[in-house]
Structure formats: structure tokens, C-alpha cells
């Protein structure tokens, strides 16, 4: 596998320049950028010109990752030439399936299905998609041995509009794209860890519908949430990124973290990126700086261990916007922690997201996560 990376910013253009070594031999270019920049045609036209035969796949972000740098208002590209691996891509608009995230996932899985399919990587709209249903739709139509990872697009901390890039040079709203990886020479490792501390009592979800939460312990969920947030409540939903919910569906279930996407003062509800099942148990979380960075290292360790002793050729890092808002100037420390685990040989790219998709354990089923560092590591052997 050969990898070539660049960054574009309005003030500096492309660094390094666009005299590409891979050129037409690249089969894939991952593109992550600020919403505003993805709407500027010129940078994407440059990418298409230099890599004329590559599948372009990308999305808007809440921050871009290239090597160990975290930046805003930039466009980062990672061109990949696979030696032994075949790829295919698929796209679907939510409008084509009546807004159903489950049906969207099912359609993408069916489009990519083949006997030598190894892994599916997903990039999705980050506001109008129910990530839990998307994951369920994918799982319903993929073989059990096929892994699924990916993430939901971001829009800084605005929660206004997210876009996904597929194939051409026009990023679109309400879109989900998928990359299928095929062949027995590709090894894929993944890991997903948080690092948030719980606080306050655990409460029962007494009324909810899919990813909309109405009541905890019979009280208005939004009212309770505001009580805990205090002065931070004025900045909802953005400040909710600093205080996610830990959701546990049973005594033995692995907890999942959920982030707020929107609040509705009229019916006192909160909309989350994934499902909040009735009867589950919810508890607020708060940041612990060192544990967040340790969580990133744990995700990298898990991904690396799945590959054995070899370092991956490429690792795609998808971290949550909430982590970036908490860590601020220390955001690069979690990326540096990943670098230390994976080694200098590995090319790093990725973005800050509105949700991460990954199995909770090796061999497990993919699920939506929030507030995690999720890593997909690729190695050709």
C-alpha cells in the first residue's frame, strides 16, 4: 500500500504541492474538510485532476486530522494505492429511502455485498441520520465476518448542516457513502474508547422514541439535564457536547455514550445521535483530560493488536467534536498518543465527528458511539 497526503488552506494553498507521485495509480482518495471549503470547487477540482481514476470519499468535519496535526478550516487528502486490495463504493440519499436510516444501511450493504468483502467503511450525514438504525441496517445485510467502522460528518459546533462527498467534486446533504474493501491480503484492526467520568445518579429512561428522549425517572429529561448543567444550559445543544449521557440497556450490556444533537423546548425533549431505549439506564458524564487521552491510546492499542506485530499502513482516526471542545489546545495530544501506539510508519488521517461507528469489541457488532476516539487501521500483507 502506498499513501500520499496533502493539506489545503486558503492562505497557503496545497502543502506539499500537487505534483503527485501516485497520480492515476491511486484507487482511493479520502477527503476531510470544513463545510465551507468543501463548497469551494477549485480544491476538489485539483484533487480530481491529479487523481483522475480514484474514488473520492469524504465529508465535512468539526476539525481535520493529518499526521499528528489537528486543524480547522482546511481540507486534508489521503490518496491510497492498494497493491492487493480491490475497492468499491456506494452512495445513498436519505430522500431515496423516505428518511429511514435503517433502509439506507440495508441498501448500502446490499450494494457492496460480495464473497470476498472484508470490511465496510461508512461516512454519513451527521444531523439527519439515526446512527443506531444505520448500523442495524448494515448488519442486517452483511455477513457476520465483515467488519464495519466509520463516522458521522461534522459541522464544527454549529449543528447546522453536514455534507458527504462521493465520487465527484460536489458534497451533498442527507447523504451516506460507503467503501467496500475486498481481498484476503488486507488486515483491518479497529478500536473505540472514550475516557469520560460518570457523575450524578443513574436514572431510568421512562419515555423515549428512537433517538428522542422525553423523560428520566418520570421527569422531563431536558429539565433534569439543565439542572445538572447549570450555567452551561444556556448554550444548548452545543454545550451538551461537554456532558454526554452514558446509556446502559441491561446489567450485562456494554454502556454506550450518546451526544445531544438538538433540544425542543416545546415538548421538553432532547434528540441524540443514536437510540435511547425506554427502560435503559442513563447517567451524565463529564470530562477527564488525562483519561480522554488515555482512551485514544487504548483505541490505537486495540487496533494495533488486531494486526499482530506489524504497524498499519494507514489509520483513519474519527474522534468526537465533544472531545475536541473539551481538550482545546490539547486535542493534538490524543492524536500524538495514537502515533506513539501505532509507530512512525503509519500514515494518519481523520476528522472530528458527530458520531463514531465501530464494534465495541473484537468480533462484535458495529454500534454507534459518541465521544470516543475510533480508529480503523489498514495493513496489506
C-alpha positions as CSV (number, residue, x, y, z in Angstrom):
1,X,0.0,0.0,0.0
2,X,1.3,3.5,-0.9
3,X,-0.1,6.6,0.7
4,X,0.2,10.3,-0.3
5,X,-1.1,13.1,1.9
6,X,-1.7,16.9,1.5
7,X,-3.4,19.8,3.2
8,X,-5.1,22.8,1.6
9,X,-5.8,26.1,3.3
10,X,-7.0,29.3,1.6
11,X,-3.9,31.3,2.7
12,X,-1.3,28.7,1.7
13,X,-2.9,26.5,-1.0
14,X,-1.7,22.9,-1.2
15,X,1.1,21.7,1.0
16,X,3.0,19.9,-0.4
17,X,2.3,20.9,-4.0
18,X,0.1,18.9,-6.3
19,X,2.8,17.2,-8.3
20,X,1.6,13.8,-7.3
21,X,3.7,10.6,-7.4
22,X,0.7,8.3,-7.3
23,X,-1.5,10.1,-9.9
24,X,-3.7,7.8,-11.9
25,X,-2.5,4.7,-9.9
26,X,-4.4,5.9,-6.8
27,X,-7.7,4.0,-6.4
28,X,-9.0,6.0,-3.4
29,X,-8.7,9.5,-2.0
30,X,-10.1,10.2,1.4
31,X,-11.1,13.9,1.7
32,X,-12.0,15.6,5.0
33,X,-12.6,19.3,5.3
34,X,-14.5,22.2,6.7
35,X,-18.1,22.5,5.4
36,X,-17.3,25.9,3.8
37,X,-14.2,24.6,2.0
38,X,-16.0,21.6,0.6
39,X,-18.3,24.0,-1.2
40,X,-15.4,25.7,-3.0
41,X,-15.0,23.9,-6.3
42,X,-11.3,24.6,-7.0
43,X,-9.6,22.4,-4.4
44,X,-11.7,19.4,-5.2
45,X,-11.2,20.0,-8.9
46,X,-7.4,19.9,-8.2
47,X,-7.8,16.6,-6.4
48,X,-9.8,15.1,-9.3
49,X,-7.3,16.3,-11.9
50,X,-4.3,14.8,-10.0
51,X,-6.1,11.5,-9.2
52,X,-8.3,11.0,-12.2
53,X,-9.2,7.4,-11.6
54,X,-9.6,7.4,-7.9
55,X,-12.8,7.0,-5.8
56,X,-13.3,10.3,-3.9
57,X,-14.8,9.7,-0.5
58,X,-15.1,12.3,2.3
59,X,-17.2,14.5,4.5
60,X,-17.5,17.8,6.4
61,X,-15.9,17.9,9.8
62,X,-15.6,19.6,13.2
63,X,-11.8,19.5,12.7
64,X,-9.4,17.8,10.4
65,X,-6.6,15.3,11.3
66,X,-3.4,14.9,9.2
67,X,-0.5,13.1,10.8
68,X,-0.4,14.5,14.4
69,X,-1.9,17.9,13.5
70,X,-5.4,19.0,14.2
71,X,-6.6,21.9,12.1
72,X,-9.8,23.8,11.3
73,X,-10.9,25.4,8.0
74,X,-8.7,23.2,6.0
75,X,-9.0,20.3,3.5
76,X,-6.9,17.2,4.0
77,X,-6.5,14.4,1.4
78,X,-5.1,10.9,1.7
79,X,-4.6,9.2,-1.7
80,X,-4.1,5.4,-1.5
81,X,-2.7,2.9,-4.0
82,X,-3.6,-0.6,-2.9
83,X,-1.3,-3.4,-4.1
84,X,-3.6,-6.4,-3.4
85,X,-6.9,-5.0,-2.4
86,X,-9.9,-4.2,-4.5
87,X,-12.4,-1.5,-3.6
88,X,-15.9,-0.5,-4.4
89,X,-18.0,2.4,-3.3
90,X,-21.8,3.1,-2.9
91,X,-23.9,6.1,-2.0
92,X,-27.5,6.7,-1.0
93,X,-29.6,9.7,-0.3
94,X,-31.9,9.6,2.7
95,X,-34.6,11.0,0.5
96,X,-34.5,7.8,-1.6
97,X,-35.5,5.7,1.4
98,X,-38.1,8.0,2.9
99,X,-35.6,9.3,5.5
100,X,-35.1,5.8,7.0
101,X,-31.6,5.3,8.3
102,X,-32.1,1.5,8.6
103,X,-33.2,1.2,5.0
104,X,-30.2,3.3,4.0
105,X,-27.8,1.0,5.8
106,X,-29.5,-2.0,4.3
107,X,-29.3,-0.6,0.7
108,X,-25.6,0.2,1.1
109,X,-24.8,-3.3,2.5
110,X,-26.6,-4.9,-0.5
111,X,-24.7,-2.7,-3.0
112,X,-21.3,-3.8,-1.6
113,X,-22.0,-7.4,-0.9
114,X,-19.6,-9.9,-2.4
115,X,-18.0,-13.1,-1.2
116,X,-14.5,-11.6,-0.7
117,X,-15.8,-8.5,1.1
118,X,-13.6,-7.9,4.2
119,X,-14.6,-4.5,5.6
120,X,-17.0,-1.6,5.1
121,X,-16.1,1.9,6.0
122,X,-19.0,4.4,6.3
123,X,-19.2,8.2,6.1
124,X,-22.7,9.6,6.9
125,X,-24.7,12.7,7.2
126,X,-24.3,13.8,10.8
127,X,-27.6,15.5,11.6
128,X,-30.5,13.8,9.9
129,X,-29.2,10.2,10.3
130,X,-30.0,8.0,13.3
131,X,-26.6,6.3,13.6
132,X,-28.0,3.3,15.6
133,X,-30.5,2.5,12.9
134,X,-27.9,2.9,10.2
135,X,-25.7,0.4,11.9
136,X,-28.6,-2.0,12.3
137,X,-29.4,-1.8,8.6
138,X,-25.8,-2.5,7.7
139,X,-25.6,-5.5,10.0
140,X,-28.9,-7.0,8.7
141,X,-27.5,-7.4,5.2
142,X,-23.7,-8.1,5.8
143,X,-22.1,-11.4,6.6
144,X,-21.0,-11.7,10.3
145,X,-17.3,-11.8,9.4
146,X,-17.4,-8.4,7.7
147,X,-16.4,-5.5,10.0
148,X,-18.0,-2.1,9.8
149,X,-16.4,1.2,11.0
150,X,-16.8,4.9,10.2
151,X,-18.4,8.0,11.4
152,X,-20.9,10.8,11.1
153,X,-19.9,14.1,9.4
154,X,-19.5,17.2,11.4
155,X,-20.1,20.9,11.1
156,X,-17.8,22.5,13.8
157,X,-20.0,23.1,16.8
158,X,-22.9,24.6,14.8
159,X,-25.1,21.6,14.1
160,X,-26.5,23.3,11.1
161,X,-25.6,21.3,8.0
162,X,-23.3,18.4,7.2
163,X,-22.2,17.2,3.8
164,X,-20.8,14.0,2.3
165,X,-18.5,13.7,-0.7
166,X,-18.9,10.7,-3.0
167,X,-17.2,10.1,-6.4
168,X,-17.3,13.6,-7.9
169,X,-16.5,17.1,-6.7
170,X,-19.8,18.0,-5.2
171,X,-20.5,17.3,-1.5
172,X,-24.2,16.7,-0.7
173,X,-26.6,16.9,2.3
174,X,-28.6,14.0,3.6
175,X,-26.2,11.5,2.0
176,X,-24.4,8.4,3.2
177,X,-21.4,6.9,1.4
178,X,-19.7,3.6,1.9
179,X,-16.4,2.0,0.9
180,X,-16.1,-1.8,0.5
181,X,-12.7,-3.4,0.8
182,X,-12.1,-6.8,-0.8
183,X,-9.4,-9.4,-0.7
184,X,-7.5,-11.8,1.6
185,X,-4.3,-9.8,1.7
186,X,-5.9,-6.9,3.7
187,X,-5.9,-6.9,7.5
188,X,-8.2,-4.5,9.4
189,X,-7.9,-3.5,13.0
190,X,-10.2,-1.2,14.9
191,X,-10.7,0.2,18.4
192,X,-13.1,2.7,20.1
193,X,-12.6,4.1,23.6
194,X,-13.9,7.1,25.5
195,X,-12.5,8.3,28.8
196,X,-15.3,10.2,30.3
197,X,-16.2,10.0,34.1
198,X,-19.8,9.5,35.2
199,X,-21.4,11.8,37.8
200,X,-24.8,12.1,39.4
201,X,-27.2,9.2,39.9
202,X,-28.2,6.6,37.3
203,X,-31.7,7.2,36.1
204,X,-34.3,5.1,34.2
205,X,-35.4,6.2,30.7
206,X,-39.2,6.2,31.3
207,X,-40.2,7.8,28.0
208,X,-38.4,7.9,24.7
209,X,-38.9,7.3,21.0
210,X,-35.9,6.1,18.9
211,X,-33.3,8.7,19.5
212,X,-35.6,11.3,21.2
213,X,-35.6,11.4,25.0
214,X,-38.6,12.8,26.9
215,X,-38.4,11.6,30.5
216,X,-36.0,10.2,33.1
217,X,-37.5,8.8,36.2
218,X,-40.8,10.2,35.1
219,X,-39.5,13.8,35.0
220,X,-38.7,16.0,32.0
221,X,-35.3,14.9,30.7
222,X,-34.5,18.4,29.5
223,X,-35.4,19.9,32.8
224,X,-33.2,17.5,34.7
225,X,-30.4,18.0,32.2
226,X,-30.5,21.7,32.6
227,X,-30.4,21.4,36.4
228,X,-27.1,19.5,36.1
229,X,-25.6,21.8,33.5
230,X,-26.3,25.0,35.4
231,X,-25.0,28.0,33.6
232,X,-23.9,25.7,30.7
233,X,-27.6,25.1,29.9
234,X,-27.8,28.4,28.1
235,X,-25.6,27.2,25.3
236,X,-27.6,24.0,24.5
237,X,-27.3,22.0,22.3
238,X,-23.6,22.8,21.7
239,X,-22.7,22.8,25.5
240,X,-24.3,19.3,25.7
241,X,-21.2,18.0,24.0
242,X,-19.3,18.6,27.2
243,X,-21.9,16.5,29.2
244,X,-22.9,13.4,27.2
245,X,-25.1,10.6,28.5
246,X,-23.9,7.1,29.4
247,X,-26.6,4.6,28.3
248,X,-26.8,1.0,29.7
249,X,-29.6,-1.3,28.4
250,X,-29.1,-4.1,31.0
251,X,-26.9,-5.4,33.8
252,X,-24.5,-7.1,31.4
253,X,-24.7,-4.7,28.4
254,X,-21.7,-2.7,27.4
255,X,-22.5,1.0,28.0
256,X,-22.7,3.4,25.1
257,X,-22.3,7.2,25.2
258,X,-24.8,9.4,23.5
259,X,-24.4,13.1,22.5
260,X,-27.2,15.7,22.1
261,X,-27.9,16.9,18.6
262,X,-30.9,19.2,19.4
263,X,-33.3,20.3,22.1
264,X,-37.0,21.0,21.8
265,X,-38.3,23.5,24.4
266,X,-41.9,23.0,23.4
267,X,-42.1,19.3,24.3
268,X,-39.1,19.3,26.6
269,X,-37.3,16.7,24.6
270,X,-33.7,16.1,23.6
271,X,-32.6,14.4,20.3
272,X,-29.5,12.3,20.3
273,X,-27.2,10.9,17.6
274,X,-28.4,7.4,18.5
275,X,-31.2,5.5,20.1
276,X,-32.1,6.0,23.8
277,X,-34.3,2.9,24.5
278,X,-37.1,3.0,27.0
279,X,-36.2,1.0,30.1
280,X,-32.5,1.7,29.7
281,X,-30.4,3.5,32.3
282,X,-28.9,6.9,31.8
283,X,-26.1,8.8,33.6
284,X,-24.4,12.0,32.9
285,X,-20.7,12.1,32.0
286,X,-18.0,14.8,32.4
287,X,-14.5,15.2,31.0
288,X,-11.3,13.9,32.5
289,X,-8.4,15.3,30.4
290,X,-5.9,12.5,31.1
291,X,-8.5,9.7,30.7
292,X,-9.6,11.1,27.3
293,X,-6.0,11.0,26.0
294,X,-5.5,7.5,27.6
295,X,-8.7,6.5,25.8
296,X,-7.3,7.5,22.4
297,X,-4.2,5.4,23.2
298,X,-6.3,2.4,24.1
299,X,-8.2,2.7,20.8
300,X,-4.9,2.6,19.0
301,X,-3.7,-0.3,21.0
302,X,-6.8,-2.3,20.2
303,X,-6.5,-1.6,16.5
304,X,-2.8,-2.4,16.5
305,X,-3.1,-5.6,18.4
306,X,-5.6,-6.9,15.8
307,X,-2.9,-6.6,13.2
308,X,-0.3,-8.5,15.2
309,X,3.2,-7.2,15.4
310,X,3.1,-5.1,12.2
311,X,2.3,-1.4,12.2
312,X,-0.6,-0.5,9.9
313,X,0.0,1.3,6.6
314,X,-2.9,3.7,7.2
315,X,-5.1,4.6,10.2
316,X,-8.3,6.6,9.9
317,X,-9.0,8.5,13.2
318,X,-12.5,9.6,14.0
319,X,-12.8,11.5,17.2
320,X,-15.9,13.2,18.6
321,X,-16.3,17.0,18.4
322,X,-17.1,17.0,22.2
323,X,-13.6,15.7,22.9
324,X,-12.1,18.5,20.8
325,X,-14.1,21.1,22.6
326,X,-13.0,19.8,26.0
327,X,-9.4,19.2,25.1
328,X,-9.0,22.5,23.2
329,X,-5.3,23.2,22.7
330,X,-4.6,19.7,24.0
331,X,-6.5,18.0,21.2
332,X,-3.3,17.1,19.4
333,X,-2.2,15.2,22.4
334,X,-4.8,12.4,21.7
335,X,-3.5,12.1,18.2
336,X,0.1,12.0,19.4
337,X,-1.0,9.2,21.8
338,X,-2.2,7.3,18.8
339,X,1.0,7.9,16.9
340,X,3.0,6.5,19.9
341,X,1.0,3.3,19.8
342,X,1.0,2.8,16.0
343,X,4.5,3.9,15.2
344,X,6.1,6.3,12.8
345,X,5.4,4.1,9.7
346,X,1.7,4.6,9.8
347,X,0.0,7.4,7.8
348,X,-2.6,9.1,10.0
349,X,-5.7,10.9,8.7
350,X,-9.2,11.5,10.0
351,X,-11.7,14.1,11.4
352,X,-13.7,15.2,14.4
353,X,-17.3,13.9,14.0
354,X,-20.8,13.9,15.3
355,X,-20.7,10.2,16.0
356,X,-18.5,7.1,15.5
357,X,-19.3,3.7,14.2
358,X,-17.4,0.7,15.5
359,X,-17.8,-2.7,17.2
360,X,-17.4,-2.4,21.0
361,X,-15.1,-5.4,21.0
362,X,-13.1,-7.6,18.6
363,X,-15.6,-9.7,16.6
364,X,-18.6,-7.8,18.0
365,X,-21.3,-6.0,16.1
366,X,-20.8,-2.4,15.0
367,X,-22.7,0.2,17.0
368,X,-22.9,4.0,17.1
369,X,-20.7,5.7,19.7
370,X,-20.3,9.3,20.8
371,X,-17.4,11.0,22.5
372,X,-14.9,8.3,21.6
373,X,-11.7,8.1,19.6
374,X,-12.4,5.4,17.0
375,X,-9.6,4.0,14.8
376,X,-9.7,2.0,11.6
377,X,-6.2,0.6,10.8
378,X,-5.4,-1.0,7.4
379,X,-2.4,-3.2,6.5
380,X,-1.7,-5.1,3.3
381,X,0.4,-8.3,3.7
